[in-house]
Amino acid sequence: MSLALFDLDNTLIAGDSDHAWGEFLVARGLVDAKEYKEANDRYFAAYQEGSLDIHEYLSFSLRPLTRYPTHDLHAWREEFITDHIAPLILDKGRKLLAEHQQKGDQLVIITATNRFITQPIADLLGVKELIAVEPEFREGRYTGEIVGTPSFREGKITCLNEWLNQHRMSLENSHFYSDSHNDLPLLKKVDHPVAVDPDQELQNYAEQQGWPVISLRDNA
């Protein structure tokens, strides 16, 4: 069995779920609108530029989870997924997942977005294995801290290696699909790296290396 690894945001869905969750919190009045939106946009720009301090960002993005009861958070998340994320799921992404599944490959979503946001998206996509940033949850509440290594840039390799050891699998004949130059460390590790609707830096690198460049967007 070979691994088929997929980034999530702007790869299988036509948007960034982490940034969109921040916008949802602002729209619902659950955070200070001006302050939170400015910070959310600033961190998103830093991610796109490749300069994001992941620990600083996670401290910011997980803080709202500490302020409200879990049942309220889950209700808001359900609304967010239904209204804002489900419409972004790409049909071509679903087809690509199905193609790998039909070949007998092990599907894994590996994302720098936290599990609170991404678990229900993985469920919608029918992907059982998810590697994501793990928010710490103790005594019925989120603490604002994380457990383990954040699955971002080189951290994706660390988290994937832990997963491979647990499941007694290897990267032999593996695929990884991603849109972002932030995923170059892992793209360089797999046997079949694929750039999906890539940002300019990844586009340039993929073309230099002769990697496949594909689009999962409906208008492609």
N, C-alpha and C positions, 0 to 999 in steps of 0.2 A: 504494500500500500504506500502510495506517494502522498506527500503533503501538498495541498493547494491553499496557500496563505493569501489573505485578502486584507488590505487596508479597508477602512470603512468610509470615513468622511471624504467626499469628493471622489470616491472610487466606486463603491456600491450604491451610494446615495448622492444626489446632485446638490450637495451642500455640506456644511460643517455643523454637526449636531451639537458640539460643545459651545460654539459661538451662538448658535440658534437658541440653546437653552438659556444663555445669558440674556438674550433679547426677549425671550418669553418671561423671564423673571422681572425684567424691567416693565414689560407691557402689563403684567399682572399686578404691578405695584408691590412686589415682594422684596425689592431692594431699592436703594436710593437711585432714582432714574438717571440723573445726570452723572453722578460719580461712577456708578456701576457701568453705564454704557461707555463712558470714556475709557475706563480701564479695560473693559471687555474688547473694545475695538483696538486698543493699543496692544494688548497681548496677542490678538489675532494677527495684527500686522507684523509683530515680532516673529510669530510662528512662520508666516509666509516668507519673511526675510531670512529665516534660519538663525535668529538671534534670541529665541525664547529661552528664558530661565524657567525650566519646567517646574522646579520646586516653588519658586515665587508664584508662578501662575496657579499651581494647584492650591496653594494657600489661599489665594483669592477665590478661585472657582468653587472650592468645596465649602467655603465659609457659610454660604446660605443654607446648606444642608444641616448645619448645626443649630439653626435658629427656629426650626419648626418641627412639630411632631411628625413621626414617620408616616402616619396614615394620611396626613395632609400632603406631604411630599409625594407620596405614591399617587394620590388623586390628581395632583397637578401634573405629574409625569405622564400619567395616562392621557390626559388632555393634550399635553405637548406632543406626545408620540402620534396620537390620532390626527391632530389638526395640522401639525407642522412637519413631522418626519415621514409619516406614511406616504404623503404625496411626492416625496423626494426619492423614493425607492425606484431604482432604474430597472426597467423590464429586461434590458440587455444584461444587467448585472445578475438578475435572477436566472437568466438563461445560461450564463457562464457558470454560475454555481451548479446548476443542474447538469451541465456537460461534464464537469469534473466529478460530480457525484456518480454519474452513469459510468464513468471510467473506473470507479472504485476508489477514487482519491479521498483522503481525509481532509475535510473542509475545516479551516480555522480562520476566524477573523482576529486580526491582531491590530490593536488601535491604541493611540495615546489618549483617547477620551475615556473618562472613568466609567466603571461598570454600572453605576447607578443610571447613567444615561443610555449606555450601549447594550445592556443585557436585553431589554425589550426589543431593541432594533434587531439584534441577532436572532431573537425568537421569531420576529416577523419574517426574517429571511430564511428561517429554517436551519440555521447553523448552530449546532449544539456546542461547539468548542469556541470559546471566546477568551482571548488574552487581552486584558485591559488594565488600566490603572485601578487599583483596589482601594476604595475609600475605607477607612477604619470605622467599624461599627461596634459599639460596646454599650451594654446595658440599655439596649433599645433605641440608641441614638447614634447619629454620625458625629465623629469627634473633630472633623476637619483635617485629620491626618491621613496618611496613606499607609498601607501595609506593603512591604517589599519595595522592589525597584520600579520606578515608573516606566511603563512600556513606551518610551519615546527615544528616537534616534538609536544610539548604541544600546539603550535600555531594552529595546525590543529584542535584541539578540540575547541579552541576559535572561529575559523572561521566557523567550522561546526555548532556550537551552534547558531551563528548568522544566518546561512543559515536555520537551523531548525526552528528558531523563525519566520523568514520571510515566510517560506513555511508551517508553522503550522504542522510540522511533528515531529516524535520522533525517537529514536534509537531502538524501540521495534522490535525484530526479524531482526535486521540489520546484514549485512555482510560487512566485510572489507578485501580486498585482498592487500597484500603488500609483497615486497621482503626485506625490510630494518628494522633493529633494531631501526632506528630512528623513526619508526612508532609505536613502542610499546605502547606509551601513548594512542593512538587512538585504536589500536588493543585490548587493555584491556577494552575499553569502550563498544565495540559492543557485540552483542549476539553470533555472528558467526565469529570469527577471523580466517583468512586463510593465511598461509605463502606460498608465491609463489616464487619458485626458490630462497629461502632465503639466505641471508648472514649467516655466521657461528653463529653469536650471536643470530640471530632470529631463526635459525634452532634449536639450543640447547634449547632456551626458549620454542619454540613451542612443541618440543618433551616432555619437562618436564611437560607442561600444557595439553598435549594430544590434541593440536590443529591440524587440518588437515594441511598437507604439500603437496603441489601440484606443478606440473611443467606445464608451458605453452610453453616451448621451443619445436620446431619441432622435435628435436632428442631425446626427452624424451620418 
